[in-house]
Amino acid sequence: MELMLQDTDEMYNLPECIFGVAFNESLVHQITTAYLAKKRKGSKAQKSRSEVSGSGKKPWRQKGTGRARSGSLRSPIWRSGGVTFAAKSKIYSPKVNKKMYHGAMQSIFSELIRQNRFFLFKDFSVELPKTQSLLKKLQLMNFKDVLIVIDGVSTYLSYASRNLYHVKVINTEALDPISLLSYKDILFTVAAIKKIEVIFA
């Protein structure tokens, strides 16, 4: 599958195994809901006797002192000891294996291309770390609601985009299904695509 670079007249060959698969709606739904659930955090957190700070040494010998026997200062019956039945935060995220995640991402990539929302650039950058620099560049190309995927870190792009709520710059390592589905247009650099080919092949 060939796709034209937006900033040149060259063509780039995309592998069919990543960018030419059928859309699996149920798998994409399963992965996106799992990703959103993973961001959810429980509100309960108590420490058991194995988690509180303190020595594990026996406070005094077992017999002969006239006191009740004791084995640890971290026991729940002591002040600053652990909680007997400590409440723990619930993990809401279901298990998602690697094959399922890769399949969902391949399905999203392919659907973006079919909907003409996938754009490829040889390089995408701004001359100054200014919001107006990026805004003018996007307006010339008729992009309004856009996700820019790059490889590595671009300080200028990060600074230029942080005041634009409809523009987001993301690294390939931090790419997730929610970001891909939340923006109208998705811009990739060639370096980012090569990294994605290695990750999702």
SULJOVEN-V915186 format. One record per pair of residues at least 24 apart in sequence whose C-alpha atoms are under 10 Angstrom apart, sorted by the first residue. I is the first residue (numbers start at 1). GAP is how many residues later the second one is. D is the distance in Angstrom with one decimal. If there is no record, write none. Layout:
# SULJOVEN-V915186
i = [I,I]
gap = [GAP,GAP]
d = [D,D]
This chain:
# SULJOVEN-V915186
i = [3,3,3,3,4,4,4,4,5,5,5,5,5,5,5,5,6,6,6,6,6,6,6,6,6,7,7,7,7,7,8,8,8,8,10,10,11,12,12,12,12,14,14,14,15,15,16,16,16,17,17,17,17,17,17,17,18,18,18,18,18,18,18,18,18,18,18,18,19,19,19,19,19,19,19,19,19,19,19,20,20,20,20,20,20,20,21,21,21,21,21,21,21,22,22,22,22,22,22,23,23,23,23,23,23,23,23,23,23,23,24,24,24,24,24,24,25,25,25,26,27,27,27,27,27,27,28,28,28,28,28,28,28,28,28,28,29,29,30,30,30,30,30,31,31,31,31,31,31,31,31,31,31,31,31,31,32,32,32,32,32,32,33,33,33,33,34,34,34,34,34,35,35,35,35,35,35,36,36,36,36,37,37,37,37,38,38,38,38,38,39,39,39,40,40,40,40,41,41,41,41,41,42,42,42,42,42,43,43,43,43,44,44,44,44,44,45,45,45,45,45,46,46,46,46,46,46,46,46,47,47,47,47,47,47,47,47,48,48,48,48,48,48,48,48,48,48,48,49,49,49,49,49,49,49,49,49,49,49,50,50,50,50,50,51,51,51,52,52,52,52,53,53,53,54,54,98,99,101,101,101,102,102,102,103,103,104,105,105,105,105,105,106,106,106,108,108,108,109,109,109,109,112,112,112,112,112,113,115,116,116,116,117,117,117,117,117,117,118,118,118,118,118,118,119,119,119,119,119,119,120,120,120,120,120,120,120,120,121,121,121,121,121,121,121,121,122,122,122,122,122,122,123,123,123,123,123,123,124,124,124,124,124,124,124,124,124,125,125,125,125,125,125,126,126,126,126,126,127,127,128,128,128,128,128,129,129,129,129,129,129,129,129,130,130,130,130,130,130,130,130,131,131,131,131,131,131,131,131,131,132,132,132,133,133,133,134,134,134,134,134,135,135,135,135,138,143,143,143,143,143,144,144,144,145,145,145,145,145,146,146,146,146,146,146,146,146,147,147,147,147,147,147,147,147,147,147,148,148,148,148,148,148,148,148,148,149,149,149,149,149,149,149,149,149,149,149,149,150,150,150,150,150,150,150,150,150,151,151,151,151,151,151,151,151,151,152,152,172,172,173]
gap = [110,115,116,117,115,116,117,118,114,115,116,117,118,183,184,185,113,114,115,116,117,118,135,181,183,113,114,115,116,117,112,113,114,115,111,112,109,108,109,110,178,179,180,183,182,186,90,94,185,86,89,90,93,180,183,184,84,85,87,88,89,90,91,92,178,179,182,183,86,87,88,89,90,91,92,93,94,95,178,86,87,89,90,91,93,94,82,85,86,87,88,89,90,81,84,85,86,88,89,80,81,82,83,84,85,86,87,88,89,91,79,80,82,83,84,87,79,82,83,78,73,74,76,77,78,80,72,73,75,76,77,78,79,80,149,150,75,148,64,66,70,71,74,63,64,65,66,69,70,71,72,73,74,145,146,147,69,72,144,145,146,149,60,61,144,145,58,59,60,61,62,58,59,61,141,142,143,56,57,141,142,54,55,56,57,53,54,55,56,57,52,53,54,50,51,52,53,48,49,50,51,52,46,47,48,49,50,44,45,46,47,42,43,44,45,46,41,42,43,44,45,36,37,38,39,40,41,42,43,34,35,36,37,38,39,40,41,26,27,28,33,34,35,36,37,38,39,40,24,25,26,27,31,32,33,34,35,36,37,24,25,31,32,33,30,31,32,28,29,30,31,27,28,29,26,27,102,101,75,76,99,97,98,99,97,98,73,70,71,72,75,95,90,94,95,69,72,73,68,71,72,77,68,69,72,73,74,73,70,68,69,70,29,66,67,68,69,70,62,66,67,68,69,70,29,66,67,68,69,70,29,66,67,68,69,70,72,73,29,66,67,68,69,70,71,72,66,67,68,69,70,71,27,65,66,67,68,69,24,25,26,30,33,63,64,65,66,25,29,30,31,32,64,28,29,30,31,34,29,30,27,28,29,31,32,25,26,27,28,29,30,31,32,26,27,28,29,30,31,32,33,25,26,27,28,29,30,31,32,33,28,29,32,24,27,28,25,26,27,30,33,25,26,29,32,29,24,41,42,43,44,39,40,41,37,38,39,40,41,33,34,36,37,38,39,40,41,32,33,34,35,36,37,38,39,40,41,24,32,35,37,38,39,40,41,44,24,25,26,31,37,38,39,40,41,42,43,44,25,37,38,39,40,41,42,43,45,37,38,39,40,41,42,43,44,45,39,40,24,27,26]
d = [9.2,9.4,8.4,7.5,8.4,7.1,8.6,9.9,7.5,5.1,5.1,6.3,9.4,9.8,9.1,8.7,6.9,6.0,5.4,7.7,9.5,10.0,9.2,9.7,10.0,8.3,5.8,6.6,7.8,8.6,9.9,7.9,7.4,9.7,9.9,9.0,9.7,8.5,9.7,9.3,8.4,8.6,9.4,8.6,7.8,8.6,9.7,8.8,9.9,9.9,7.9,9.9,9.5,9.5,9.1,7.1,8.9,8.5,8.3,4.9,7.7,9.5,7.3,7.1,9.0,7.4,6.9,6.5,9.4,6.2,7.6,8.5,5.6,4.4,8.2,8.9,7.5,9.5,9.5,8.0,8.1,8.2,5.2,8.3,8.5,8.9,8.9,6.8,6.0,9.1,8.6,5.9,8.3,10.0,8.8,6.3,9.3,7.2,7.8,9.5,8.4,10.0,8.6,4.9,7.1,9.2,7.2,6.2,9.9,9.9,8.4,7.2,9.5,6.2,8.6,9.5,8.6,8.4,9.2,9.2,7.3,8.5,7.8,5.9,9.6,8.7,9.0,8.5,8.4,5.0,7.7,9.7,7.5,7.5,8.2,10.0,8.6,9.9,9.4,8.8,9.1,9.4,8.7,9.4,9.7,7.3,9.8,7.7,6.5,9.8,9.6,6.8,8.9,9.9,7.8,9.3,9.5,8.9,8.9,6.3,6.4,9.3,8.6,9.1,10.0,9.3,8.4,5.5,5.9,7.9,7.4,7.3,8.9,9.1,8.4,8.0,7.8,9.4,8.0,9.9,8.2,8.6,5.6,4.8,7.8,7.8,6.4,4.5,7.9,9.7,9.9,8.7,8.0,9.5,8.3,6.9,7.9,7.4,7.7,7.5,7.8,9.6,8.1,4.5,5.5,7.2,8.2,9.8,8.5,6.1,8.4,9.2,6.1,5.6,4.9,8.0,7.7,5.9,5.0,5.8,9.5,8.2,6.9,9.7,8.8,5.1,5.4,6.3,8.8,8.8,5.7,6.0,8.8,9.0,5.8,7.8,8.3,8.8,8.9,8.2,8.1,4.4,4.9,6.4,7.1,5.4,8.7,9.6,9.1,5.4,5.9,6.7,9.7,6.3,3.9,6.5,7.4,9.6,8.9,7.7,9.1,9.6,7.3,9.7,9.5,7.3,9.6,8.0,6.7,5.8,9.0,8.8,8.4,9.0,9.0,8.4,9.7,9.4,9.8,9.1,9.2,8.5,5.8,8.4,8.4,10.0,8.0,9.7,8.2,6.5,9.0,7.9,10.0,7.3,9.0,7.6,7.6,7.9,9.6,8.3,9.9,9.6,8.7,8.9,9.3,8.4,8.0,9.6,9.8,9.9,8.4,9.6,9.5,9.2,6.6,4.7,6.0,8.4,10.0,9.3,6.4,5.2,6.4,7.7,9.6,7.5,6.1,4.9,6.2,8.6,9.8,8.5,5.9,4.9,5.8,6.8,9.6,8.5,9.9,7.2,6.1,4.7,6.2,9.2,9.7,9.7,8.5,5.5,5.1,7.8,9.7,10.0,8.8,8.7,5.5,6.9,8.1,9.7,8.6,9.4,8.1,9.8,8.9,8.8,8.3,6.5,9.4,9.6,7.9,9.9,7.6,6.5,9.8,9.4,9.9,6.5,6.4,8.1,7.6,9.1,9.8,6.2,8.5,9.1,7.8,9.7,7.4,4.1,6.4,7.8,5.4,5.0,8.7,7.5,8.4,9.5,6.7,4.6,8.1,9.8,9.6,9.5,8.8,9.6,7.4,4.1,6.1,7.9,6.9,7.6,7.5,9.3,10.0,9.5,7.2,9.6,9.7,6.0,7.1,9.5,9.5,8.3,8.4,8.5,9.2,9.6,9.4,8.9,7.3,9.6,9.7,9.4,8.2,8.1,9.1,5.8,5.5,6.3,8.8,10.0,9.6,9.0,5.5,6.0,4.8,5.7,7.1,7.5,7.4,9.7,8.6,6.1,8.0,6.4,4.9,6.0,8.5,9.9,9.9,9.8,8.7,6.1,4.7,6.1,8.2,9.9,9.7,9.4,7.8,9.7,7.5,6.0,4.9,6.7,9.8,9.6,6.6,8.8,9.7,8.5,6.3,5.7,8.4,7.1,5.1,8.5,9.5,9.0,7.5,8.7,5.8,4.6,8.4,9.0,7.3,9.4,9.0,8.4,7.0,9.4,9.3]
